[in-house]
Amino acid sequence: MSSTILDLVVMSLAWGPLRSAADLDARTYVAAAIVQVTDDVSEAATLMRLGWTESRYVPKVGRCARGVTAGGFFQVVGREPEEWRRACGSVEDQAWLALERVRESRAACAHLPEPEQLAIYTRGRCASRAGRVLSRERHR
C-alpha cells in the first residue's frame, strides 16, 4: 500500500497547522514529489517528516539561497556539484536525493535503534550523539 498526497498533507498537519495558502501549496508540492519517488509508506512518512523538521515547507528554503550549507526542503548537504544541483533542483530531485540519503543512513546505522538510524542524514556519522538525538526528533 502506498501513501497518497492527501495522506501525507494530512499527516503534516499533526506537526504544525497551516499558516497560509502558500503553506498548503508547498506541503502539497512536497507530498506530490514524495509519492513520485517511493511507494513505501514508511519512507514516504519519513520524507514528509524531514520536510517539516528541516524546512517547515517554506518555499524560500525549498528554492535554496546563496551560501547555504544544506539545500532544499530536505536540507541535504551536497557532496559534489551534481548533488548540489539536485538538492536545490526540482522538488522531485530534492525528494530523490533525500530518499537516497535516508536509505544510506538507515543501512549504515542499522545497528542502532530504528529511531536513531538517521544519524548520518542529520550529522554525517552513526556515532554522533547529536545526530542520534536529531534522528529521534525526525523519526515518525
Salt bridges, closest charged atoms under 4 A:
ASP23 OD1 - ARG19 NH2 3.29
ASP23 OD1 - ARG27 NE 3.06
GLU43 OE2 - ARG103 NE 2.76
GLU54 OE2 - ARG138 NE 2.65
GLU82 OE2 - ARG85 NH2 2.78
GLU83 OE1 - ARG101 NH2 2.36
ASP93 OD2 - ARG85 NH1 3.46
GLU100 OE2 - ARG86 NH2 2.77
GLU104 OE2 - ARG79 NH2 2.51
GLU116 OE1 - ARG132 NE 3.61
GLU116 OE2 - ARG136 NH1 2.53
GLU137 OE1 - ARG138 NH1 3.65
